[in-house]
Amino acid sequence: MKILIVDDEPLARARLRALIGELAMPGIEVTGEAVDGVDAILAHESMPVDVILLDIAMPRMDGLEAARHLSVQEQPPTVIFCTAFDEHALAAFEAHAVDYLVKPVSRERLRIAIERARKFTADQVRRIGDEVKPQSRSHICARIRGSLRLVPVSEIAYFLAEDKYVVVHHDAGEVLVEESLKSLEDEFSQRFVRIHRNCLVAIDRITALERGADGSTMALVRGAQQPLEVSRRCLPTVRELIKHL
């Protein structure tokens, strides 16, 4: 069983590694370490592991969001949270964790958690918490030529539906994701508004509305190379939002 340790504190990672060594459990191997959620996702993508010991409070991406991203990967690992705070326990299990350890982690409690993780199959990991609606993500995960690209939601100007894909237009370019525009709208309703049947725009990036020569209404969006059309159906909602910007 391969294990990845994820914590932004070097001493915490060293202690978990030492505890696992003391357990002397056959077939258990620590194959890597990561410093935050983004690092964990990329590390698992490049070298899949069976179990991830995951902290919650970390920079860039916390452990709860990282666990949600990991649970939908092709080879989802089992996740054991190791954190100093016990108030995140419910959210942790909703984010597909199989156990939750409060620091300082005891050797015996860690052994029990690892033994429990051994019993979970990939399908069981995917099913844990499936009926619970996740909180909105801070990153969008896209697969590009076999590798993962994590795009911060704060850097996204708009989503544009094209055929069965959605093109994510962000500050560094664009990527394709296999997510529906409707699901993205539901998840990010506080940050994005639908301006057309095929387009969601970051609310705080709309700078103005303009009338086109043909009578259409166009939205000027910071980060977009050209104005984006606003449909008649969506126009009242967009105009109301503009008033409060």
C-alpha positions, 0 to 999 in steps of 0.5 A, spaced: 500 500 500 502 506 497 501 512 502 502 520 500 503 525 506 500 532 505 501 537 510 504 544 509 508 543 516 514 539 515 514 537 522 507 534 521 509 530 515 516 528 518 512 525 524 507 521 520 512 518 516 516 516 523 509 513 526 508 509 519 515 507 520 514 505 527 508 501 525 512 496 521 506 494 517 507 489 512 506 492 505 506 499 507 510 504 504 510 512 504 512 514 497 511 521 497 509 528 500 506 534 498 505 541 501 498 543 499 491 540 496 494 542 489 500 539 490 497 533 492 492 532 486 498 533 481 502 528 485 497 523 485 496 524 478 503 523 476 504 517 481 498 514 484 497 512 491 492 507 495 492 512 501 493 519 502 494 522 509 491 529 508 491 535 512 485 540 512 488 547 513 493 549 507 494 554 503 492 555 495 487 549 496 485 546 503 484 538 504 477 538 503 477 541 496 483 536 494 479 530 497 473 532 492 477 533 486 481 526 488 475 522 489 473 523 481 480 521 478 480 515 474 484 511 480 481 515 487 485 514 493 482 513 500 483 519 504 484 519 511 484 526 514 489 528 519 488 535 522 488 539 528 481 541 528 475 536 530 470 541 527 471 539 520 469 532 521 462 532 518 465 536 512 471 531 511 466 525 511 462 528 506 468 530 502 469 522 501 474 521 507 474 514 510 477 516 517 478 523 520 484 523 525 485 529 530 493 531 531 497 529 535 495 523 532 497 516 536 500 510 533 495 506 534 489 510 532 493 511 525 494 503 525 486 503 525 485 508 520 490 505 515 487 498 516 480 501 515 483 504 508 485 497 506 478 495 506 475 500 501 475 499 493 475 504 488 468 504 487 466 504 495 471 511 495 467 514 489 460 512 493 462 515 499 458 522 500 455 521 493 449 524 495 452 530 499 452 536 494 459 539 495 461 546 496 463 550 490 471 549 488 476 554 488 479 551 482 477 547 476 480 541 474 482 540 466 485 534 463 490 536 458 494 531 454 493 526 459 495 530 465 491 535 469 491 542 469 488 546 475 485 553 474 483 558 480 476 560 479 478 567 481 482 567 474 476 565 470 473 570 465 467 566 462 465 559 461 463 557 454 459 551 452 461 548 445 458 541 443 459 536 449 465 540 452 465 547 456 471 552 454 474 555 460 477 562 458 481 564 464 487 569 465 492 564 462 489 562 456 483 556 455 482 549 457 476 544 456 472 541 461 467 535 461 462 538 465 455 541 463 454 549 463 448 547 468 452 544 473 457 550 473 452 555 474 449 551 480 455 551 483 458 558 482 451 562 482 454 567 487 460 568 482 458 567 475 451 569 471 448 566 465 448 571 459 446 566 454 444 559 453 451 557 452 455 562 456 457 564 464 460 570 465 464 572 472 460 577 475 465 582 477 469 582 470 463 585 467 465 592 466 459 595 461 453 593 457 453 596 449 448 596 444 450 593 437 448 595 431 443 590 430 440 591 436 443 586 440 446 587 447 453 585 448 457 585 455 464 588 455 468 583 460 475 584 463 479 578 460 475 577 454 478 578 447 471 581 444 464 583 447 460 577 449 452 577 447 447 577 452 440 574 450 434 577 451 432 572 456 438 573 460 438 581 459 434 583 465 438 579 470 444 582 467 442 589 468 440 588 475 447 585 477 450 591 473 446 596 477 450 593 484 457 593 481 
